[in-house]
Amino acid sequence: MQAINLTDHFLIAMPRLEDSFFAKTLTYICEHNEQGALGLVVNRPTDLSVEKLLTQLGMSPQDPALSNLSVLLGGPVQVDNGFVLHEPVGAWRFTLSSNVTTGLTASIDILQAVADCQGPKKILVALGYSGWAAGQLEQELAQNAWLTVPAQSRILFELSFEERLPAAMKLLGIDFFNLSNEIGHA
């Protein structure tokens, strides 16, 4: 199989994933290389607000808008760890850059900055991440488990959780309800 790099792409779960963790999810791929892939599900909010999370961590959030921002369930791996997808990338400890503007940070310094209103302007906070071993994502793509499309910042940071999957589907020009589990052959 030809090597592909889906860093800075969306994965759209196909209907065949209906009974899995990834049913009806939109996943942002933060890194994809020969060692595997790492991403965050960006349309599965939890009941926990960013404000409550920061308070639980002993921080004093200064921005009242954080009470309306839900923490996401980013994936089934390390669900006790927090991850912040953000723009701009900035200079945080343990940051992985997906592109020149978007970073994923897994260190407490960014959360303290968010609490102090000194963090990045655009953030998504998630518990857990989605991970694939070397070649696993490529195999799942060959099995018709995912559609892919280049990601857009607007979808990540400006749309509500409910609007993200349909907006990504619209980039492909298709409606989620018209998807089939069957693989076509010419």
N, C-alpha and C positions, 0 to 999 in steps of 0.2 A: 504494500500500500504506500502511496506517495505521502511524504511528510507534509503535514499541514500545521499551521500555527493559528490557533483561534483566540489568542490573546486579544482583549478588547472587542470581543464578539458576544452576542447573546446566544444562549442555547434555549430553544423553545421545545418543551417536552411534547412529544407526540402522544396521541391518545392511548397507545399501548402501555404507557407508564401509569395508567389510571390507578392501579392498586399499589403504587410505590410512594416513597417520600416525595418524589418529583412530579406527582400528578398535577397538571395544569400550572407548572412553574415556568418562570423566566429566570434564567441563571446568567449572571455576568461573569465571563471568564477573565480573571485577573492575570493569570499566567498559564501558558501552555507551551511545553517544550518536550524534548526527548525523554525527560524524567516523569512526565505526566502533566496533569492540569489541576488548577486550583480556581475555584469560583465561589460566588455568593448567590444564593437564591434572593431575588430582589422584589418578590411580590408575595411574601408570606410573613405578614406582621404577627407579632405576639401581643399579649395583653399588657406587656410591660412598656412603659414610656421611657424615653431616654432620660428624662428628669428623674424618674424613680431609680433607674439603674445607677445614675451618677450619685444619687443620695445613698443608695445601698453600698457604694464604694467609698463612702465617707467624704464625698465632695459636696459643695454647696452650689448647685446650678444657679446662674444669674439670669439666664434667658427664659422668660416664661413660655416661649414658643416650644421649648423642649418637652413640655408636658403634653403637647399634641403630636409629638413625633414618636411613633412606635418603633421599638426594637424589632428587628427582623429575625426570623429563624433562617440563618444563612446556609445551613446544611446539616447533615447528620454527623459530621466529624467535629470533635472537640467542642461540644455544645456548651461547655462551661467557660469557654474562652470568648472574649469579645474581639470584634474586628470592625474597623471603621473604613468604609469606602468614602473617598473624599476628593474634592477639588477646591483649590489647587493642591498639587502634590506636597509642597512644603518641605520642611526639614525636620521630620520626626524620626525617632528611633524605630527601627524595624519596619520600614516602609518599602513596599514593593510597588514600583511604577508600572502601570498597565499601558500608559501612553504619556505624552508630555504634560498632560493636565490632570490625570486621574491616578490616585494612589490608594493602596490598601495598607493600613497600619494596624499593627497588633501590639501596640505598647501603650502603657497607661498615660504617657505624657500628652498624647493627643486628646484623651478623654478629659484630663485636667484642663487643657486649653479650651475645650468645648464648654466645660463647666464655668470657666472664667470669661467666656465670650471672646476668647482670643484664638479660637480654632479656625479651621477652614470654613469658608462660607457655605459650601454644599457638603452635606454628610448623610450617610446611611450607616446606622450602627446595627451590627448583627451578632448574634450568638451562634457559634459554629460556622463551619464552612463546608463546601462541597469539594471533594477531591477524587482524582482518578489516577491510578498507577500508569506507568509507561505503557502506551498503546491501548489502554482501556477505553478512553474516549473515542479514539479512532474506530475501535471495534464496535462500540455502541452506535456510532454514526453509520457504519456499514450495515448494522442491523435495523436501521430506520427508527432509532429511539429519539433522535433529536433533529430539529431543523436549526440552521445557523444563519445569522445575519450580523453584519458589523453593528456594533453598539452605538448608541447615541446618548450623549450626556443629558439631553433634554428628557429622555425617557427615564433615566436613572434618577435625576434630581428634581425634576419639575412636575412630574405626573404623580397622581395618587397610586397606591399599591394596586388598586383594581384596574387602573387604566394602562399599566405597564405592559402586560401580556398582549392585549389587543393592539396596542400601539406598535409593538415589535412585529406582530403578525402583519400589520398594515404595511410595514417596510417591505415585506415579501409580496404584498398584494393579494393576500389570502385571508380568509376568515377561519378561526380556530375550529368552528363547527363543520367546516368542509373538509377537514383532515381525515385521512383514512390510515389504517394500520397496514394496508397492502403496499408492497413495493412494486412499482411499475417497471416494465421492461420493454424496450423498443424492439 
